[in-house]
Amino acid sequence: MVSRLCKANDTLLPGQTLSGSQTLVSKNGIYELSLFGGFMGSYDHYLASRIANSSNSLLWVANRGNPIQDHLMSELHISSTGNLVLTKSQELIQSTHLTRSNETTSTIAVLLDTGNLVLKVEDNISRMVWQSFDHPTDTWFQGAPLGFNAVTGKNVHLTLSDHYSGSIEFNLELDPSRARGFIIRQLSRNVTYHGIFPQLIDIGDHGIFPNKNHTFIQLYNWFVMMYWPNDPSNYTTLWSSPDTRCDFDSVCGPSSFCFAAGTYAGTMVPEIGIGIGIGLLTAESESDKSAGIGRIKSLTRIFLAEVLFCSKKIGKN
């Protein structure tokens, strides 16, 4: 027998479904998971997590490149094989794809206080078999792996993709050759930016650790940004890099100069795990300006794009 969640909970049990506007909410009330949609009048919906009771950008998205148009006919449930499965009218949209030979395991899904969506064995909840932290989209959560994971053998990195096709445009990975180093790659143009995370971040053998709780690192278009929420309606930005796309290696090609002529703005769809826009940032005070700290005053996402000019270097005759 299948039952629907009747109230906000942090756990999805076998036989239960989450559909429509139903949510999982972490016990600390900070994070929620649901089928979010309606961005800019679109019918597309995404199984995603965000700060609870906010209209901010989505922090993790399960079905990038495969949006759902009718979320009322869609549901998240646990299959007979223990997989977490998203379906629309019984059509498979996304699955955790757990594989076990000759074994069927009963699992439960829990949205933890860290924002991590996990699958645990029902009769042994200390045993975790899958976690969303191993499959990030454009946002890093505090406590999540980033870089090479010695346990899974995978190199975990952030990716920025087109939300309709799922095609990856940018990715961010750690640079093990430099202390606190990172690399942003624009895959379509084969250009890279080599940066350094600030002193706010420590990177050790077991991951990356900003010194503020519930700090996020998000890949936006061509730059990376670190911020933490003051409340569901505004964020404080702590750091971002690079300053301009001209900082990417050979963005204009060999033997060329690059000039950034500023930005223009226009309304765009809020982030759906792709980071194509950023919030409008304004400094609160002169000290904030000097520290590079701004606050997102509007939750409407603004698309910022630089106008770049490239000029060939002229050599001596």
C-alpha positions, 0 to 999 in steps of 0.5 A: 500500500502506498501512502502520501506524506501528510505533513512536513517530515525529514524522512521518506519511508518505504511505501510513502510518496512525495509529490506535488508541493509536499516537502521533506524538511530537515529536523533543524528546519534549515533545508527543504526538498520538494518538486520546485518549479514555476520559474518565470512562468515555466511549467518545468519542475525539479526535484531539488533542495533549498533553504526552507521557506525561501524563494532563493536559488536551488542548492541541489537538483536531482533531474537537471536536463530532465525537467518535469512539466506535471509535478502533480502526476510525479512522485518520489518513492523508494523502490522494491530494490531500495533505490530512491526513484523519481517517476512521472505517471510511472515513467522513470525520470531519475534513480539512485541506481544502487546495484546489489547482487542477489540482495534486496535491501529496504531503505529509507531516505532522510534529509539531514540537518546538513542539507545532505539527502541520504539513503540508509538501510532501514534496519541499520540506519547507521549504514548509508548506501547513497548520499546527494553530497557525492553528486553535487550540482553547482553548490558545495555544502559544508561537510560535503566532499570536494576533490578526490574522495579516497573512499569512493575513488571519485573526483567530486567537483561542481558543475554548471549546466544548461537546465534543459539539456543538462549539458555541462558548460563550466566545472570547478575542481580542486587543484592539488598542486597548490595550497587552497588552489582550484580550477574553473574550466569552460568546457565549450571554449577549452579555457581555464582559470586557476584561482586560490581560495581565501584564508576563510577556507581550509583544505585537508585530507578529509575535505574543505572546511570554511570557518562559518557554519552553513557556508556555501560555495557556488559556481555562478556562470564564469566565477565562484562565490562563497556566501552564508545565509543571514536568514531565508531572505538575504545572504552575506557574500564572503568572497568571489573569484575571478573578477573578470572573464579576462582572467581565464587563460587565453580567453581571447586566444594566443598573442591577444589582449583581453578587455572587459567593458563592464556588464549588462543586466536582465531578468533570468530564470532563478538558478536551477542547479546551473548558476546562470545568474547572480543576486544583485549585490549591494555593499552595506557600508564603506567597511563592507565595500573595502572587505568585498562584502555585499548583501543580496537585496533582491531574490530576483535573479539578475543575469550579468554578462561581460562584454569582452573585447579582444585585440591582437598583439602587434609585434615589431617589424 
